Amino acid sequence: MAPGQRFRELAIFLLLALAIWPILSIAFVGAYGFIVWIYQIFTGPPGPPTVGH
């Protein structure tokens, strides 16, 4: 393996491990929360149905 290739692979790994994956995980959790929020706007909050009197 060439000396420059090892450094390049390490740099790409660190970029993925420390920047891209954390940003993507936060984005996916935020998108899921947004989808649930929009769904509950149309269907109401979860729980037992209210009893009408």
N, C-alpha and C positions, 0 to 999 in steps of 0.2 A: 504494500500500500504506500502510495506517495505521501510524503510529509504534509503537503498542503491539503490532501484529501482528508486526512484525519482531523485537521483543524476545522475544515469546512463541515464535515459530518457532525462534529461536536457543536459547532455554532448553530447548525440547523436544528439539532436535538434540543439545545437550550432555548432556541426561539420557540419551538413547538411546546416544550414542557413549561416554560415560564411565561409565555405571552399568549399564544394562540389558543391552547386548550382551556385555560381559565376564562378567557374572554368568550369563547364559544359556549362553555358550560353556563356562564351567567346569562348569556343571550337565550339559550334554550330554556332555562328555568323561568326567565322573564316572559318569554313567549308563551310558555305553558300557563303561567299565571294570568296573562292577558286573555288567553283563550277561555279559561275557566271563568274569569270575570265577565266577559262578554256573554258566555253561555248563561250565567246566572242572571244577567240583566233580562234575558228573554224568558227564562224558565223559573225564576225565583230562587231563593236560597234553599239549601238542602235541609232536610228535617221532616218530621211527620207532618202530614197535611193538617191544616187548621180546621177545626170543627165549626161549622156554621150554625148559628142559633137563630 
